[in-house]
């Protein structure tokens, strides 16, 4: 599988900065507009149960600000399922969520939570959302995702990113191989593989080069880099590196 690799820009942490002081600035809606102009293919937002960044009122405002498809990350709860069904995003990515975590830690254990997740996947599919499951690059999790009827899996690249920080490409090579095998396995099962978490200018290339992967979702790094070079420039540079890697 080859072709242009899509970039989903996660704008959660624009809202994190806004919420740190209160008020309306910086506005995530403006970030969505900039992302679209800079070459993003989609906007990703995570409405957490504690509303630590994106808030309910942001949903319709962000939708009004951009023509790009919206990927709503959500916990596997009744509250979030009801919100997603009302909001009707292009895609709904079910992620693990713990209130005490700083960010999403690891992939969703769809094998262990099958009975909890199955009815949510079914309801979201019926509502017209393209369901994605955020999982580890593990064959068991991918097999269960197929059974659940999820058309997309997003492979967690957090471990890969951590190993890259520890020792660069050489240290991350075993985890990169897991990602390659998982992406190929997903494609064989008729599932579209995406990837994300911890990706940066330095480490994105090898992941972007995996031909089966259709989309990367990147947020924290881009918002952090925007402090130094601006959001438009950060997104354009990430887009350039992805395109270069895909060749």
N, C-alpha and C positions, 0 to 999 in steps of 0.2 A: 504494500500500500504506500503510494507516494502522493505528493501534492502539497499545496500550501498549508503550513501548520498554523492553526488559529491561535490567537492570543486573547485570553480572557483576563481583563484587568480587575483585580479585587480592590475596591475603594473603601473597605471597612475602616482603615486606619486614618482616613481623612476625618471620619466621624469620631474616631477615638480622640483625636486632637481637639475637635470641636467640643466634645463632651467633657474634656479635662477642665475646661474653664466655664462651660455653659454658653448660652447664646447660640448664634447661628453661623459663626465663622470658625474654621473654613467649612464651606458648604459642599457636602458630597455630590450634590447635583452638578456643581461646576466641574468637579473632577470627572464626572461621567461625560460631560461635554468635551473636555480636553482629551480624554481617552479616545473618544470617537474620532476627533480631528487628527490625533496622532497615529492612527492606524490600528487601534484595538478592534477585535472582532466581536467582543462581547463584554458585558459588565457583570462582575460577580459581587454579590453582597451576602453577608451572613447575618441573619436576624437571630441573635442569640436569645436564650430564655431570659437572661439578666439584662438585655438591651445595653450592653456595655459600649457598643459602637453604633451600628445601624439601629434606628428606631422605627416603629411602625409608620410614623408619618413620613419617613424617608422613602418608603416604597413607591408610592404614587408620584412623589416629586422626582425621583430618579427616572422613573418610567417616562414622565413628561419631558425630561431633559435630553433624552437620547433615543435614537432610532435603533440602537443596537439591541440584540437579544439579551435578556437578563437571566442570569443563573443565580437562583436563590439557594444558598446553603442553609440547611435546617437540621435540627435534631429530630430524632424519631419519636416525636410526642404528638398527642392529640391536638394540643394548642397550635403547634407549628404546621401540622397537616391542614387544619382548618384555615389558617392564614394563607397557606400556599394555594389551597383550592380557590379561595376568594381572589387572591392576587393574580393567579394564572400566569406564572412566569414561563418563559420559553423552556427553561430547564430547572429542575429541582434536585439538588445534590444532598443526599442524606449523609450527615457526618456525625461522628461521635462527639459528645459534648459533656464536659464536667465543669461545674461552676467555678471550681478553684483553679482550673488550668489557665495559663496565660494565653495559650493558643492551642489549636487542635493538636493533640498528642497521639499520633499513630492513626491507623486506619480503623474503620468500623468493622467489628467482628460480626459479619453477616451470617457466618455459619452458626455462631452461638446464639444470635438474636433472631434467627429465622422467623420464629412465630410472631415476634413483635413487629418485624419489618415488613413481612409479606403483605398484610392488609394495607399498610401505608403505601407501598409500591403500587398495589392494585388501585387504590383510590386516586393517587397522583396520575397514574397512566390514564385512568378514566376521565380525569379532569383536563387532559391534554398536555400535561407537563412532560417533558422528556426527562425521565428519571435517571439519575446517576448515583452510584454508590461509591463513597470515598473509602478505599480499601488498601491494605498492604499488597505488594506485588507477590501474592501467594496463590498457588494453583487451587487450593481448597476454597478460598474466598471467591475466586473467579468462577469456579464451578457452581457455587451456591448463588452467585449473582445471576448466572444463566437460568437456574431453576426459578429464581424469583421473578424473572422476566424483565430485568433492568436492561435497557438498551445501551447504557453507558456505564463504565467504571472509571473513576479517577484514581490513578495509582499514586499512593503517598510517597513523595520523594524526600521526606524529612530525614530518613536515615542516610540516604545518599548525600544529602547536603551536609549533614553532620560529619560524615567520614571525609568529605572533601575539605572541610575546615581543618580536620585533624592532620591530613596528609596529602591533600590534592588528588589528582586524577587516579594515581596509583592506589591510594587507600580506598577510594570510592569504587574502584573497578568491580569488585564482587557484587556490590549492590546495584551497579549499573547493569550487570549481567542479569540479575533478578528482574529488573525493570524490562529488559529486552525480552526475556522469556515470557514474562507476564503479559506484555503487550501483544506478543505473537499468539499466546494462548487465548487471550480475549478475542482477537480477530478470528481465530479458528472457530470460536463459539458464536460468532455473529454479534459480538459486543464491541462497541467503539471505545477504544482506550484513550483516556485523557491522563494528564499528570500534573502534579503541583505540590508545593510546600517547600520553602527554603531555597527556591531557585534564584540565582543571581547572574550578573553578567559573566562571571568567571566560570560557573558550573553548568550553565544552561545548555551549552553546545552539545555535549554528548547525549543528553536526554532529547533535545530537539532533533538530533540525527536519527533517532529510532523511527524507522519508516512507518510503523503501524500506528504511532501516536498521532491523533488528529488535533489535539488542543492542549495548550498549557494554560494553567490559571496561576497568575503571579500577582501578589499584592504588597506584602510588607516591604520587600526590598525596593519596589518601585516608589512607594510613598516615602521611604527613607531616603532614597537617592534623590528624590525631587527636592529635598531640602537644599541640596548642593547644586543641582544642575537644572531644576525645574521638572515638572511632571511630563510635559510634552517631550522634552529631550530624553528623559529616562525611558519613556515608552518607545520612542523612535529607535533608541539604541538597542533596547531589548528586541524589538521587531527585527532590526538589522541582523543581530546575532543569531536569532532563530532562523531567519531566511538563509543566512550564510551556512549554518549548520545543516539545514535541510538540502541545500545545494541545488 
